[in-house]
Amino acid sequence: MSNYSDLINVESLAEKRENFSPERWDVSFYCKDCEELVETNRPNPKGYTFKCIKCNGKNVAVGTEAGLKTNYRIKW
Ligand SMILES: [Zn+2]
């Protein structure tokens, strides 16, 4: 999916930032409105805003897939 080099700034959004490395972890996006993992657009390439491609909302959490699953109790 996403180019990791574009996600380098996501580090500051990670809850466990000392353990977070975009080079080593898969970064995923969870839309709190759609209540599922989604792909996102970045309206501002250098910003922290991500927009859900499904609902076009900004209520998107960023993190590792495992972390998001735990935080939002995603079952699949
Ligand atoms: Zn959405």
N, CA, C, O and the ligand as a Tripos MOL2 file, in Angstrom:
@<TRIPOS>MOLECULE
protein
  305   303    77     0     0
PROTEIN
NO_CHARGES

@<TRIPOS>ATOM
      1 N           0.8180   -1.1900    0.0000 N.3       1 MET1
      2 CA          0.0000    0.0000    0.0000 C.3       1 MET1
      3 C           0.8610    1.2520    0.0000 C.2       1 MET1
      4 O           1.3290    1.6800   -1.0550 O.2       1 MET1
      5 N           1.0710    1.8290    1.1380 N.am      2 SER2
      6 CA          1.7050    3.1350    1.1900 C.3       2 SER2
      7 C           3.2210    3.0300    1.0650 C.2       2 SER2
      8 O           3.8290    2.0070    1.3780 O.2       2 SER2
      9 N           3.7860    4.0970    0.6080 N.am      3 ASN3
     10 CA          5.2360    4.1980    0.5210 C.3       3 ASN3
     11 C           5.7840    4.5740    1.8950 C.2       3 ASN3
     12 O           5.4390    5.6300    2.4260 O.2       3 ASN3
     13 N           6.6100    3.7500    2.4640 N.am      4 TYR4
     14 CA          7.0760    3.9850    3.8240 C.3       4 TYR4
     15 C           7.8190    5.3080    3.9470 C.2       4 TYR4
     16 O           7.7870    5.9460    4.9990 O.2       4 TYR4
     17 N           8.4730    5.7110    2.8990 N.am      5 SER5
     18 CA          9.2160    6.9620    2.9960 C.3       5 SER5
     19 C           8.2850    8.1450    3.2010 C.2       5 SER5
     20 O           8.6990    9.1840    3.7150 O.2       5 SER5
     21 N           7.0250    7.9890    2.7980 N.am      6 ASP6
     22 CA          6.0470    9.0560    3.0110 C.3       6 ASP6
     23 C           5.4960    9.0480    4.4280 C.2       6 ASP6
     24 O           4.8410    9.9990    4.8530 O.2       6 ASP6
     25 N           5.7590    7.9940    5.1400 N.am      7 LEU7
     26 CA          5.1180    7.8080    6.4310 C.3       7 LEU7
     27 C           6.0700    8.0650    7.5890 C.2       7 LEU7
     28 O           5.7520    7.7590    8.7380 O.2       7 LEU7
     29 N           7.2050    8.6120    7.2990 N.am      8 ILE8
     30 CA          8.2320    8.7620    8.3250 C.3       8 ILE8
     31 C           7.7350    9.6270    9.4690 C.2       8 ILE8
     32 O           8.1040    9.3930   10.6190 O.2       8 ILE8
     33 N           6.9120   10.6150    9.1810 N.am      9 ASN9
     34 CA          6.4370   11.5160   10.2270 C.3       9 ASN9
     35 C           5.3460   10.8930   11.0820 C.2       9 ASN9
     36 O           4.9660   11.4440   12.1150 O.2       9 ASN9
     37 N           4.8540    9.7630   10.6560 N.am     10 VAL10
     38 CA          3.8220    9.0880   11.4440 C.3      10 VAL10
     39 C           4.3720    8.6810   12.8020 C.2      10 VAL10
     40 O           3.6160    8.4370   13.7430 O.2      10 VAL10
     41 N           5.6800    8.6100   12.8930 N.am     11 GLU11
     42 CA          6.3050    8.1920   14.1450 C.3      11 GLU11
     43 C           5.7810    8.9790   15.3330 C.2      11 GLU11
     44 O           5.5430    8.4090   16.3970 O.2      11 GLU11
     45 N           5.6000   10.2820   15.1650 N.am     12 SER12
     46 CA          5.1800   11.1090   16.2870 C.3      12 SER12
     47 C           3.7500   10.8220   16.7030 C.2      12 SER12
     48 O           3.3330   11.2200   17.7910 O.2      12 SER12
     49 N           3.0010   10.1490   15.8710 N.am     13 LEU13
     50 CA          1.6150    9.8310   16.1930 C.3      13 LEU13
     51 C           1.4880    8.4880   16.8890 C.2      13 LEU13
     52 O           0.4390    8.1630   17.4470 O.2      13 LEU13
     53 N           2.5440    7.7250   16.8540 N.am     14 ALA14
     54 CA          2.4580    6.3890   17.4260 C.3      14 ALA14
     55 C           2.4220    6.4570   18.9470 C.2      14 ALA14
     56 O           3.0980    7.2770   19.5670 O.2      14 ALA14
     57 N           1.6280    5.5850   19.5230 N.am     15 GLU15
     58 CA          1.5150    5.6140   20.9710 C.3      15 GLU15
     59 C           2.8150    5.1730   21.6300 C.2      15 GLU15
     60 O           3.2490    5.7560   22.6240 O.2      15 GLU15
     61 N           3.4100    4.1670   21.0840 N.am     16 LYS16
     62 CA          4.6580    3.6750   21.6450 C.3      16 LYS16
     63 C           5.7870    4.0760   20.7020 C.2      16 LYS16
     64 O           6.3730    3.2410   20.0130 O.2      16 LYS16
     65 N           6.0660    5.3370   20.6910 N.am     17 ARG17
     66 CA          6.9550    5.8500   19.6700 C.3      17 ARG17
     67 C           8.3680    5.2830   19.7940 C.2      17 ARG17
     68 O           9.0820    5.1790   18.7970 O.2      17 ARG17
     69 N           8.7650    4.9260   20.9750 N.am     18 GLU18
     70 CA         10.1210    4.3880   21.0920 C.3      18 GLU18
     71 C          10.2380    3.0270   20.4060 C.2      18 GLU18
     72 O          11.3280    2.5940   20.0320 O.2      18 GLU18
     73 N           9.1110    2.3770   20.2530 N.am     19 ASN19
     74 CA          9.1420    1.0710   19.5950 C.3      19 ASN19
     75 C           8.6930    1.1440   18.1460 C.2      19 ASN19
     76 O           8.6430    0.1290   17.4510 O.2      19 ASN19
     77 N           8.3750    2.3230   17.7050 N.am     20 PHE20
     78 CA          7.7600    2.4560   16.3960 C.3      20 PHE20
     79 C           8.8110    2.8200   15.3570 C.2      20 PHE20
     80 O           9.5180    3.8190   15.4880 O.2      20 PHE20
     81 N           8.8990    2.0030   14.3390 N.am     21 SER21
     82 CA          9.8170    2.2970   13.2480 C.3      21 SER21
     83 C           9.1380    1.9760   11.9340 C.2      21 SER21
     84 O           8.8530    0.8090   11.6640 O.2      21 SER21
     85 N           8.8690    2.9750   11.1080 N.am     22 PRO22
     86 CA          8.1850    2.7200    9.8380 C.3      22 PRO22
     87 C           8.9250    1.7450    8.9430 C.2      22 PRO22
     88 O           8.3310    1.0900    8.0870 O.2      22 PRO22
     89 N          10.2360    1.6570    9.1530 N.am     23 GLU23
     90 CA         10.9850    0.7220    8.3220 C.3      23 GLU23
     91 C          10.7360   -0.7150    8.7420 C.2      23 GLU23
     92 O          10.8940   -1.6410    7.9470 O.2      23 GLU23
     93 N          10.3520   -0.8900    9.9800 N.am     24 ARG24
     94 CA         10.2360   -2.2520   10.5020 C.3      24 ARG24
     95 C           8.7990   -2.6850   10.6960 C.2      24 ARG24
     96 O           8.5060   -3.8800   10.7310 O.2      24 ARG24
     97 N           7.9070   -1.7280   10.8230 N.am     25 TRP25
     98 CA          6.5260   -2.0760   11.1360 C.3      25 TRP25
     99 C           5.6270   -1.7390    9.9530 C.2      25 TRP25
    100 O           5.8750   -0.7850    9.2150 O.2      25 TRP25
    101 N           4.6070   -2.5210    9.7940 N.am     26 ASP26
    102 CA          3.5810   -2.1760    8.8220 C.3      26 ASP26
    103 C           2.7110   -1.0720    9.4060 C.2      26 ASP26
    104 O           2.2170   -1.1800   10.5280 O.2      26 ASP26
    105 N           2.5340   -0.0340    8.6470 N.am     27 VAL27
    106 CA          1.6930    1.0690    9.1010 C.3      27 VAL27
    107 C           0.3150    0.9180    8.4670 C.2      27 VAL27
    108 O           0.1820    0.7420    7.2560 O.2      27 VAL27
    109 N          -0.6840    0.9900    9.3020 N.am     28 SER28
    110 CA         -2.0510    0.8510    8.8280 C.3      28 SER28
    111 C          -2.8790    2.0350    9.2890 C.2      28 SER28
    112 O          -2.4880    2.7890   10.1800 O.2      28 SER28
    113 N          -4.0260    2.1720    8.6610 N.am     29 PHE29
    114 CA         -4.9220    3.2830    8.9720 C.3      29 PHE29
    115 C          -6.2900    2.7190    9.3280 C.2      29 PHE29
    116 O          -6.8160    1.8360    8.6510 O.2      29 PHE29
    117 N          -6.8410    3.2450   10.3940 N.am     30 TYR30
    118 CA         -8.1490    2.7930   10.8450 C.3      30 TYR30
    119 C          -9.1020    3.9780   10.8320 C.2      30 TYR30
    120 O          -8.8570    4.9910   11.4860 O.2      30 TYR30
    121 N         -10.1920    3.8420   10.0800 N.am     31 CYS31
    122 CA        -11.1900    4.8930   10.0410 C.3      31 CYS31
    123 C         -12.2040    4.6440   11.1480 C.2      31 CYS31
    124 O         -12.8760    3.6120   11.1740 O.2      31 CYS31
    125 N         -12.3030    5.6120   12.0660 N.am     32 LYS32
    126 CA        -13.2160    5.4520   13.1960 C.3      32 LYS32
    127 C         -14.6700    5.5800   12.7630 C.2      32 LYS32
    128 O         -15.5740    5.1230   13.4640 O.2      32 LYS32
    129 N         -14.8930    6.1970   11.6160 N.am     33 ASP33
    130 CA        -16.2560    6.3170   11.1010 C.3      33 ASP33
    131 C         -16.6880    5.0420   10.3780 C.2      33 ASP33
    132 O         -17.7950    4.5440   10.5770 O.2      33 ASP33
    133 N         -15.8020    4.5300    9.5440 N.am     34 CYS34
    134 CA        -16.1120    3.2890    8.8280 C.3      34 CYS34
    135 C         -15.9320    2.0720    9.7330 C.2      34 CYS34
    136 O         -16.4620    0.9950    9.4620 O.2      34 CYS34
    137 N         -15.1710    2.2660   10.8140 N.am     35 GLU35
    138 CA        -14.8860    1.1980   11.7650 C.3      35 GLU35
    139 C         -14.1890    0.0230   11.1090 C.2      35 GLU35
    140 O         -14.5320   -1.1390   11.3270 O.2      35 GLU35
    141 N         -13.2200    0.3550   10.3150 N.am     36 GLU36
    142 CA        -12.4090   -0.6930    9.7130 C.3      36 GLU36
    143 C         -11.0910   -0.1070    9.2240 C.2      36 GLU36
    144 O         -10.9370    1.1080    9.1040 O.2      36 GLU36
    145 N         -10.1620   -0.9840    8.9490 N.am     37 LEU37
    146 CA         -8.8930   -0.5440    8.3860 C.3      37 LEU37
    147 C          -9.1320   -0.1110    6.9540 C.2      37 LEU37
    148 O          -9.8020   -0.8000    6.1860 O.2      37 LEU37
    149 N          -8.5810    1.0290    6.6060 N.am     38 VAL38
    150 CA         -8.8350    1.6000    5.2850 C.3      38 VAL38
    151 C          -7.5300    2.0930    4.6690 C.2      38 VAL38
    152 O          -6.5170    2.2510    5.3500 O.2      38 VAL38
    153 N          -7.5860    2.3260    3.3850 N.am     39 GLU39
    154 CA         -6.5250    3.0670    2.7130 C.3      39 GLU39
    155 C          -6.8380    4.5510    2.8480 C.2      39 GLU39
    156 O          -7.9910    4.9330    3.0440 O.2      39 GLU39
    157 N          -5.8190    5.3780    2.7430 N.am     40 THR40
    158 CA         -6.0360    6.8110    2.9410 C.3      40 THR40
    159 C          -5.3710    7.6250    1.8470 C.2      40 THR40
    160 O          -4.4530    7.1740    1.1620 O.2      40 THR40
    161 N          -5.8630    8.8190    1.7170 N.am     41 ASN41
    162 CA         -5.2110    9.8400    0.9080 C.3      41 ASN41
    163 C          -4.5640   10.8420    1.8430 C.2      41 ASN41
    164 O          -4.9680   10.9950    2.9960 O.2      41 ASN41
    165 N          -3.5480   11.5250    1.3200 N.am     42 ARG42
    166 CA         -2.9280   12.5930    2.1080 C.3      42 ARG42
    167 C          -3.1160   13.9030    1.3720 C.2      42 ARG42
    168 O          -2.3690   14.2090    0.4430 O.2      42 ARG42
    169 N          -4.1040   14.6750    1.7780 N.am     43 PRO43
    170 CA         -4.3520   15.9530    1.0870 C.3      43 PRO43
    171 C          -3.1610   16.8900    1.1970 C.2      43 PRO43
    172 O          -2.9200   17.6980    0.3000 O.2      43 PRO43
    173 N          -2.4190   16.7870    2.2850 N.am     44 ASN44
    174 CA         -1.2050   17.5850    2.4590 C.3      44 ASN44
    175 C          -0.0380   16.6140    2.5830 C.2      44 ASN44
    176 O           0.1160   15.9600    3.6140 O.2      44 ASN44
    177 N           0.7840   16.5140    1.5450 N.am     45 PRO45
    178 CA          1.8380   15.4870    1.5390 C.3      45 PRO45
    179 C           2.8140   15.5990    2.6940 C.2      45 PRO45
    180 O           3.4300   14.6050    3.0780 O.2      45 PRO45
    181 N           2.9670   16.7910    3.2560 N.am     46 LYS46
    182 CA          3.9180   16.9400    4.3550 C.3      46 LYS46
    183 C           3.2220   17.0710    5.6990 C.2      46 LYS46
    184 O           3.8570   17.3530    6.7150 O.2      46 LYS46
    185 N           1.9110   16.8650    5.6940 N.am     47 GLY47
    186 CA          1.1770   17.0300    6.9380 C.3      47 GLY47
    187 C           0.8550   15.7040    7.5770 C.2      47 GLY47
    188 O           1.2810   14.6430    7.1200 O.2      47 GLY47
    189 N           0.1010   15.7900    8.6310 N.am     48 TYR48
    190 CA         -0.2410   14.6010    9.3950 C.3      48 TYR48
    191 C          -1.6660   14.1450    9.1340 C.2      48 TYR48
    192 O          -2.1430   13.1850    9.7390 O.2      48 TYR48
    193 N          -2.3360   14.8380    8.2350 N.am     49 THR49
    194 CA         -3.7380   14.5280    7.9970 C.3      49 THR49
    195 C          -3.8710   13.4190    6.9760 C.2      49 THR49
    196 O          -3.2480   13.4410    5.9140 O.2      49 THR49
    197 N          -4.6910   12.4570    7.3200 N.am     50 PHE50
    198 CA         -5.0050   11.3790    6.3930 C.3      50 PHE50
    199 C          -6.5060   11.3420    6.1930 C.2      50 PHE50
    200 O          -7.2800   11.5350    7.1320 O.2      50 PHE50
    201 N          -6.9040   11.0920    4.9640 N.am     51 LYS51
    202 CA         -8.3320   11.0430    4.6870 C.3      51 LYS51
    203 C          -8.7160    9.6510    4.2080 C.2      51 LYS51
    204 O          -8.1050    9.0870    3.3010 O.2      51 LYS51
    205 N          -9.7260    9.1320    4.8350 N.am     52 CYS52
    206 CA        -10.2470    7.8200    4.4610 C.3      52 CYS52
    207 C         -10.7360    7.8570    3.0130 C.2      52 CYS52
    208 O         -11.4650    8.7680    2.6210 O.2      52 CYS52
    209 N         -10.3330    6.8670    2.2250 N.am     53 ILE53
    210 CA        -10.7550    6.8780    0.8330 C.3      53 ILE53
    211 C         -12.2000    6.4140    0.6760 C.2      53 ILE53
    212 O         -12.7990    6.5740   -0.3880 O.2      53 ILE53
    213 N         -12.7520    5.8410    1.7380 N.am     54 LYS54
    214 CA        -14.1280    5.3460    1.6190 C.3      54 LYS54
    215 C         -15.1520    6.4340    1.9290 C.2      54 LYS54
    216 O         -16.0950    6.6480    1.1680 O.2      54 LYS54
    217 N         -14.9540    7.1230    3.0670 N.am     55 CYS55
    218 CA        -15.9290    8.1400    3.4660 C.3      55 CYS55
    219 C         -15.3710    9.5490    3.3190 C.2      55 CYS55
    220 O         -16.0800   10.5330    3.5300 O.2      55 CYS55
    221 N         -14.0730    9.6410    2.9510 N.am     56 ASN56
    222 CA        -13.4190   10.9400    2.7780 C.3      56 ASN56
    223 C         -13.3410   11.7160    4.0860 C.2      56 ASN56
    224 O         -13.1950   12.9380    4.0830 O.2      56 ASN56
    225 N         -13.4360   11.0110    5.1880 N.am     57 GLY57
    226 CA        -13.3460   11.6600    6.4890 C.3      57 GLY57
    227 C         -11.9280   11.6740    7.0060 C.2      57 GLY57
    228 O         -11.0500   10.9700    6.5060 O.2      57 GLY57
    229 N         -11.7250   12.4910    8.0190 N.am     58 LYS58
    230 CA        -10.3900   12.6180    8.6010 C.3      58 LYS58
    231 C         -10.2820   11.9450    9.9580 C.2      58 LYS58
    232 O          -9.2930   12.1120   10.6710 O.2      58 LYS58
    233 N         -11.2880   11.1980   10.2990 N.am     59 ASN59
    234 CA        -11.2850   10.5410   11.5980 C.3      59 ASN59
    235 C         -10.5030    9.2360   11.5040 C.2      59 ASN59
    236 O         -11.0320    8.1460   11.7190 O.2      59 ASN59
    237 N          -9.2280    9.3880   11.1760 N.am     60 VAL60
    238 CA         -8.3950    8.2400   10.8620 C.3      60 VAL60
    239 C          -7.2790    8.1080   11.8850 C.2      60 VAL60
    240 O          -6.5630    9.0710   12.1590 O.2      60 VAL60
    241 N          -7.1370    6.9440   12.4370 N.am     61 ALA61
    242 CA         -6.0440    6.6560   13.3560 C.3      61 ALA61
    243 C          -4.9230    5.9680   12.5850 C.2      61 ALA61
    244 O          -5.1680    5.1920   11.6620 O.2      61 ALA61
    245 N          -3.6980    6.2660   12.9810 N.am     62 VAL62
    246 CA         -2.5360    5.7020   12.3130 C.3      62 VAL62
    247 C          -1.7580    4.8690   13.3060 C.2      62 VAL62
    248 O          -1.5550    5.2750   14.4500 O.2      62 VAL62
    249 N          -1.3310    3.7210   12.8720 N.am     63 GLY63
    250 CA         -0.5070    2.9030   13.7590 C.3      63 GLY63
    251 C          -0.1720    1.5900   13.1070 C.2      63 GLY63
    252 O          -0.4560    1.3650   11.9300 O.2      63 GLY63
    253 N           0.4290    0.7380   13.8790 N.am     64 THR64
    254 CA          0.6850   -0.5920   13.3570 C.3      64 THR64
    255 C          -0.6250   -1.3530   13.2920 C.2      64 THR64
    256 O          -1.5590   -1.0790   14.0450 O.2      64 THR64
    257 N          -0.6780   -2.3010   12.3900 N.am     65 GLU65
    258 CA         -1.9000   -3.0830   12.2640 C.3      65 GLU65
    259 C          -2.2260   -3.7860   13.5810 C.2      65 GLU65
    260 O          -3.3810   -3.8360   14.0020 O.2      65 GLU65
    261 N          -1.2070   -4.3200   14.2120 N.am     66 ALA66
    262 CA         -1.4350   -5.0130   15.4830 C.3      66 ALA66
    263 C          -1.9170   -4.0390   16.5530 C.2      66 ALA66
    264 O          -2.8000   -4.3680   17.3440 O.2      66 ALA66
    265 N          -1.3440   -2.8560   16.5760 N.am     67 GLY67
    266 CA         -1.7400   -1.8750   17.5740 C.3      67 GLY67
    267 C          -3.1580   -1.4010   17.3550 C.2      67 GLY67
    268 O          -3.9210   -1.2450   18.3080 O.2      67 GLY67
    269 N          -3.5190   -1.1680   16.0930 N.am     68 LEU68
    270 CA         -4.8670   -0.7200   15.7870 C.3      68 LEU68
    271 C          -5.8860   -1.7890   16.1260 C.2      68 LEU68
    272 O          -6.9640   -1.4980   16.6430 O.2      68 LEU68
    273 N          -5.5340   -3.0190   15.8320 N.am     69 LYS69
    274 CA         -6.4580   -4.1160   16.1500 C.3      69 LYS69
    275 C          -6.7100   -4.1830   17.6390 C.2      69 LYS69
    276 O          -7.8330   -4.4220   18.0830 O.2      69 LYS69
    277 N          -5.6550   -3.9680   18.4040 N.am     70 THR70
    278 CA         -5.8020   -4.0140   19.8620 C.3      70 THR70
    279 C          -6.6050   -2.8170   20.3500 C.2      70 THR70
    280 O          -7.5290   -2.9650   21.1490 O.2      70 THR70
    281 N          -6.2500   -1.6270   19.8650 N.am     71 ASN71
    282 CA         -6.9060   -0.4200   20.3610 C.3      71 ASN71
    283 C          -8.3880   -0.3840   20.0010 C.2      71 ASN71
    284 O          -9.2120    0.0690   20.7950 O.2      71 ASN71
    285 N          -8.7200   -0.8530   18.8270 N.am     72 TYR72
    286 CA        -10.0890   -0.7310   18.3640 C.3      72 TYR72
    287 C         -10.8250   -2.0660   18.3210 C.2      72 TYR72
    288 O         -11.9440   -2.1720   17.8180 O.2      72 TYR72
    289 N         -10.1650   -3.0680   18.8610 N.am     73 ARG73
    290 CA        -10.7970   -4.3840   18.9950 C.3      73 ARG73
    291 C         -11.3640   -4.8630   17.6760 C.2      73 ARG73
    292 O         -12.4990   -5.3310   17.5930 O.2      73 ARG73
    293 N         -10.5530   -4.7340   16.6580 N.am     74 ILE74
    294 CA        -10.9620   -5.2070   15.3480 C.3      74 ILE74
    295 C         -10.8900   -6.7290   15.3300 C.2      74 ILE74
    296 O          -9.8820   -7.3230   15.7140 O.2      74 ILE74
    297 N         -11.9360   -7.3240   14.8930 N.am     75 LYS75
    298 CA        -11.9480   -8.7870   14.7910 C.3      75 LYS75
    299 C         -12.0350   -9.1740   13.3280 C.2      75 LYS75
    300 O         -12.9280   -8.7440   12.5980 O.2      75 LYS75
    301 N         -11.0840   -9.9970   12.9220 N.am     76 TRP76
    302 CA        -11.1130  -10.5100   11.5580 C.3      76 TRP76
    303 C         -10.2170  -11.6920   11.4480 C.2      76 TRP76
    304 O         -10.0980  -12.2780   10.3720 O.2      76 TRP76
    305 ZN        -14.0460    6.1250    6.5510 Zn       77 ZN77
@<TRIPOS>BOND
     1     1     2 1
     2     2     3 1
     3     3     4 2
     4     3     5 am
     5     5     6 1
     6     6     7 1
     7     7     8 2
     8     7     9 am
     9     9    10 1
    10    10    11 1
    11    11    12 2
    12    11    13 am
    13    13    14 1
    14    14    15 1
    15    15    16 2
    16    15    17 am
    17    17    18 1
    18    18    19 1
    19    19    20 2
    20    19    21 am
    21    21    22 1
    22    22    23 1
    23    23    24 2
    24    23    25 am
    25    25    26 1
    26    26    27 1
    27    27    28 2
    28    27    29 am
    29    29    30 1
    30    30    31 1
    31    31    32 2
    32    31    33 am
    33    33    34 1
    34    34    35 1
    35    35    36 2
    36    35    37 am
    37    37    38 1
    38    38    39 1
    39    39    40 2
    40    39    41 am
    41    41    42 1
    42    42    43 1
    43    43    44 2
    44    43    45 am
    45    45    46 1
    46    46    47 1
    47    47    48 2
    48    47    49 am
    49    49    50 1
    50    50    51 1
    51    51    52 2
    52    51    53 am
    53    53    54 1
    54    54    55 1
    55    55    56 2
    56    55    57 am
    57    57    58 1
    58    58    59 1
    59    59    60 2
    60    59    61 am
    61    61    62 1
    62    62    63 1
    63    63    64 2
    64    63    65 am
    65    65    66 1
    66    66    67 1
    67    67    68 2
    68    67    69 am
    69    69    70 1
    70    70    71 1
    71    71    72 2
    72    71    73 am
    73    73    74 1
    74    74    75 1
    75    75    76 2
    76    75    77 am
    77    77    78 1
    78    78    79 1
    79    79    80 2
    80    79    81 am
    81    81    82 1
    82    82    83 1
    83    83    84 2
    84    83    85 am
    85    85    86 1
    86    86    87 1
    87    87    88 2
    88    87    89 am
    89    89    90 1
    90    90    91 1
    91    91    92 2
    92    91    93 am
    93    93    94 1
    94    94    95 1
    95    95    96 2
    96    95    97 am
    97    97    98 1
    98    98    99 1
    99    99   100 2
   100    99   101 am
   101   101   102 1
   102   102   103 1
   103   103   104 2
   104   103   105 am
   105   105   106 1
   106   106   107 1
   107   107   108 2
   108   107   109 am
   109   109   110 1
   110   110   111 1
   111   111   112 2
   112   111   113 am
   113   113   114 1
   114   114   115 1
   115   115   116 2
   116   115   117 am
   117   117   118 1
   118   118   119 1
   119   119   120 2
   120   119   121 am
   121   121   122 1
   122   122   123 1
   123   123   124 2
   124   123   125 am
   125   125   126 1
   126   126   127 1
   127   127   128 2
   128   127   129 am
   129   129   130 1
   130   130   131 1
   131   131   132 2
   132   131   133 am
   133   133   134 1
   134   134   135 1
   135   135   136 2
   136   135   137 am
   137   137   138 1
   138   138   139 1
   139   139   140 2
   140   139   141 am
   141   141   142 1
   142   142   143 1
   143   143   144 2
   144   143   145 am
   145   145   146 1
   146   146   147 1
   147   147   148 2
   148   147   149 am
   149   149   150 1
   150   150   151 1
   151   151   152 2
   152   151   153 am
   153   153   154 1
   154   154   155 1
   155   155   156 2
   156   155   157 am
   157   157   158 1
   158   158   159 1
   159   159   160 2
   160   159   161 am
   161   161   162 1
   162   162   163 1
   163   163   164 2
   164   163   165 am
   165   165   166 1
   166   166   167 1
   167   167   168 2
   168   167   169 am
   169   169   170 1
   170   170   171 1
   171   171   172 2
   172   171   173 am
   173   173   174 1
   174   174   175 1
   175   175   176 2
   176   175   177 am
   177   177   178 1
   178   178   179 1
   179   179   180 2
   180   179   181 am
   181   181   182 1
   182   182   183 1
   183   183   184 2
   184   183   185 am
   185   185   186 1
   186   186   187 1
   187   187   188 2
   188   187   189 am
   189   189   190 1
   190   190   191 1
   191   191   192 2
   192   191   193 am
   193   193   194 1
   194   194   195 1
   195   195   196 2
   196   195   197 am
   197   197   198 1
   198   198   199 1
   199   199   200 2
   200   199   201 am
   201   201   202 1
   202   202   203 1
   203   203   204 2
   204   203   205 am
   205   205   206 1
   206   206   207 1
   207   207   208 2
   208   207   209 am
   209   209   210 1
   210   210   211 1
   211   211   212 2
   212   211   213 am
   213   213   214 1
   214   214   215 1
   215   215   216 2
   216   215   217 am
   217   217   218 1
   218   218   219 1
   219   219   220 2
   220   219   221 am
   221   221   222 1
   222   222   223 1
   223   223   224 2
   224   223   225 am
   225   225   226 1
   226   226   227 1
   227   227   228 2
   228   227   229 am
   229   229   230 1
   230   230   231 1
   231   231   232 2
   232   231   233 am
   233   233   234 1
   234   234   235 1
   235   235   236 2
   236   235   237 am
   237   237   238 1
   238   238   239 1
   239   239   240 2
   240   239   241 am
   241   241   242 1
   242   242   243 1
   243   243   244 2
   244   243   245 am
   245   245   246 1
   246   246   247 1
   247   247   248 2
   248   247   249 am
   249   249   250 1
   250   250   251 1
   251   251   252 2
   252   251   253 am
   253   253   254 1
   254   254   255 1
   255   255   256 2
   256   255   257 am
   257   257   258 1
   258   258   259 1
   259   259   260 2
   260   259   261 am
   261   261   262 1
   262   262   263 1
   263   263   264 2
   264   263   265 am
   265   265   266 1
   266   266   267 1
   267   267   268 2
   268   267   269 am
   269   269   270 1
   270   270   271 1
   271   271   272 2
   272   271   273 am
   273   273   274 1
   274   274   275 1
   275   275   276 2
   276   275   277 am
   277   277   278 1
   278   278   279 1
   279   279   280 2
   280   279   281 am
   281   281   282 1
   282   282   283 1
   283   283   284 2
   284   283   285 am
   285   285   286 1
   286   286   287 1
   287   287   288 2
   288   287   289 am
   289   289   290 1
   290   290   291 1
   291   291   292 2
   292   291   293 am
   293   293   294 1
   294   294   295 1
   295   295   296 2
   296   295   297 am
   297   297   298 1
   298   298   299 1
   299   299   300 2
   300   299   301 am
   301   301   302 1
   302   302   303 1
   303   303   304 2
@<TRIPOS>SUBSTRUCTURE
     1 MET1         2 RESIDUE 1 A MET
     2 SER2         6 RESIDUE 1 A SER
     3 ASN3        10 RESIDUE 1 A ASN
     4 TYR4        14 RESIDUE 1 A TYR
     5 SER5        18 RESIDUE 1 A SER
     6 ASP6        22 RESIDUE 1 A ASP
     7 LEU7        26 RESIDUE 1 A LEU
     8 ILE8        30 RESIDUE 1 A ILE
     9 ASN9        34 RESIDUE 1 A ASN
    10 VAL10       38 RESIDUE 1 A VAL
    11 GLU11       42 RESIDUE 1 A GLU
    12 SER12       46 RESIDUE 1 A SER
    13 LEU13       50 RESIDUE 1 A LEU
    14 ALA14       54 RESIDUE 1 A ALA
    15 GLU15       58 RESIDUE 1 A GLU
    16 LYS16       62 RESIDUE 1 A LYS
    17 ARG17       66 RESIDUE 1 A ARG
    18 GLU18       70 RESIDUE 1 A GLU
    19 ASN19       74 RESIDUE 1 A ASN
    20 PHE20       78 RESIDUE 1 A PHE
    21 SER21       82 RESIDUE 1 A SER
    22 PRO22       86 RESIDUE 1 A PRO
    23 GLU23       90 RESIDUE 1 A GLU
    24 ARG24       94 RESIDUE 1 A ARG
    25 TRP25       98 RESIDUE 1 A TRP
    26 ASP26      102 RESIDUE 1 A ASP
    27 VAL27      106 RESIDUE 1 A VAL
    28 SER28      110 RESIDUE 1 A SER
    29 PHE29      114 RESIDUE 1 A PHE
    30 TYR30      118 RESIDUE 1 A TYR
    31 CYS31      122 RESIDUE 1 A CYS
    32 LYS32      126 RESIDUE 1 A LYS
    33 ASP33      130 RESIDUE 1 A ASP
    34 CYS34      134 RESIDUE 1 A CYS
    35 GLU35      138 RESIDUE 1 A GLU
    36 GLU36      142 RESIDUE 1 A GLU
    37 LEU37      146 RESIDUE 1 A LEU
    38 VAL38      150 RESIDUE 1 A VAL
    39 GLU39      154 RESIDUE 1 A GLU
    40 THR40      158 RESIDUE 1 A THR
    41 ASN41      162 RESIDUE 1 A ASN
    42 ARG42      166 RESIDUE 1 A ARG
    43 PRO43      170 RESIDUE 1 A PRO
    44 ASN44      174 RESIDUE 1 A ASN
    45 PRO45      178 RESIDUE 1 A PRO
    46 LYS46      182 RESIDUE 1 A LYS
    47 GLY47      186 RESIDUE 1 A GLY
    48 TYR48      190 RESIDUE 1 A TYR
    49 THR49      194 RESIDUE 1 A THR
    50 PHE50      198 RESIDUE 1 A PHE
    51 LYS51      202 RESIDUE 1 A LYS
    52 CYS52      206 RESIDUE 1 A CYS
    53 ILE53      210 RESIDUE 1 A ILE
    54 LYS54      214 RESIDUE 1 A LYS
    55 CYS55      218 RESIDUE 1 A CYS
    56 ASN56      222 RESIDUE 1 A ASN
    57 GLY57      226 RESIDUE 1 A GLY
    58 LYS58      230 RESIDUE 1 A LYS
    59 ASN59      234 RESIDUE 1 A ASN
    60 VAL60      238 RESIDUE 1 A VAL
    61 ALA61      242 RESIDUE 1 A ALA
    62 VAL62      246 RESIDUE 1 A VAL
    63 GLY63      250 RESIDUE 1 A GLY
    64 THR64      254 RESIDUE 1 A THR
    65 GLU65      258 RESIDUE 1 A GLU
    66 ALA66      262 RESIDUE 1 A ALA
    67 GLY67      266 RESIDUE 1 A GLY
    68 LEU68      270 RESIDUE 1 A LEU
    69 LYS69      274 RESIDUE 1 A LYS
    70 THR70      278 RESIDUE 1 A THR
    71 ASN71      282 RESIDUE 1 A ASN
    72 TYR72      286 RESIDUE 1 A TYR
    73 ARG73      290 RESIDUE 1 A ARG
    74 ILE74      294 RESIDUE 1 A ILE
    75 LYS75      298 RESIDUE 1 A LYS
    76 TRP76      302 RESIDUE 1 A TRP
    77 ZN77       305 GROUP 0 **** ****
